[in-house]
Amino acid sequence: MFRNQYDTDVTTWSPAGRLFQVEYAMEAVKQGSAAIGLRSKTHVVLASVNKASSELSSHQKKIFKVDDHIGVAIAGLTADGRVLSRYMRNECINYSYTYESPLPVGRLVVQLADKAQVCTQRSWKRPYGVGLLVGGLDESGAHLYYNCPSGNYFEYQAFAIGSRSQAAKTYLERKFESFMDSSRENLIKDALFALRETLQGEKMTSSICTISILGAGEAFHVLDQETVQRLINEFEIVGEEPPADEAAAPDAEAAAEAATEGAAPDQGAAPMDI
Amino acid sequence: MMHLADSAPVTNNLLGSEADSQRTMYPYVTGTSVIGIKYKDGILFAADMGGSYGSTLRYKSVERLKSVGKHSVIGASGEISDFQEIMRYLDELILYDNMWDDGNSLGPKQVHNYLTRVMYNRRNMFNPLWNSLVLGGIKNGQKYLGTVSMIGVNYEDDHVATGFGNHLARPILRDEWHENLTYEEGVKLLEKCMRVLLYRDRSAVNKLQIAKITDEGFTLSEPYSLKTFWDFNAFNNPTLGAEGSW
């Protein structure tokens, strides 16, 4: 994208019918470190890459618990993400207080989207520079949504945002059809594999990633480092290839399958995120 | 009407509403008891159709049982105009809920909690909605029955009642209610309670409705009357034994 004479204000249309400031905001999302979400009928997994600005500093928190039944992973301006998480938590807690019931995710997501839209139509505001993967559980099952700075929102079976997310998306596109009936464990495994794709050969350890899960009978929580490392070891030992077939067999022991495959792993670079 | 001493106008604003004339001090047209019970397929409610004006049984076709959305029923005792106000709140609540059009809907538990918030907040402003409400329903097979009062007291139970119903009906229900009552058994039980109330509650009128809510939906019966028995010797010869009376 290049600078042009229509990109100074969010309230200025370009002749082609574009709002450049909004598009620039979406660029900010692409610059953030990756965040991934996938869902089955009963569970949603949110995962993110922990990028620290330097070796000396800690990494920024990118996954937030919004309520027992809703979690959010962000990519982009984490400060904007924090503020929106606070808004979401507030909405959930107010709803719970009035109705003694969890706020349906679909409704929260619409409120969030409407809030983002406001910033695209006020000359004294700027769009939020953060993309949100909202995972939640309600009466109609588990859901995963993506909220854009533009004020749009979409529901997904699986999605990835942030830098090098295309690699993860390619992986997810291959496997997503099996997710709906996936077991909890396989969903987490797929999240780890998708996350690994975004690391582009970097060594995958539990310190570089955060995994969180929510589901029927399981409140949203972030998995502790020990558990994550154990899971990473489980499939790393088995081989580079992810479990071949997951649709039919619940919790199929990946070891048995990989042993018979014996194929050399493809370590070629994934397509660059343009 | 009620003999509340008219005090001098309050000058401070600590007690809420600007003009005292805007605050509910006492009720005018009131409904008496409402009873609700859980039964096998859902919830049953009974309430008579009386609207008393103090000690006068003035209005005899007041519907005190109303449906709320697809899953709930509300019954009200107390000030009828406040009940109508509550219905406006609830109708608006359900309207906005329906407008989402997203497969989610407010169930009886949510409506009950919402009402509790409304009643309690009004009580805190010293401007109560002068009602005792029974709220019940069934959603996805889950039955729910609760009550809220004008001061915000709320609880759930297998059988609830308002006003005199608490004193006259609930003892009967404690003895004779059980899970898996059939519809016929439930109605019979409610009628037994309503009959006692008819004999003993001076604000009761002999014209009642039964409301039912199940997963299939809401029904409200046509108004009908209970048979009563007055042929007691003491009533036939009321002055027997009262020397000098006629």
Interface residues (C-beta under 8 A of the other chain):
Chain A: Y97 T98 Y99 E100 S101 P104 G106 R107 V110 D138 E139 S140
Chain B: W100 D102 G103 N104 L106 G107 K109 Q110 H112 N113 Y114 R117 N140
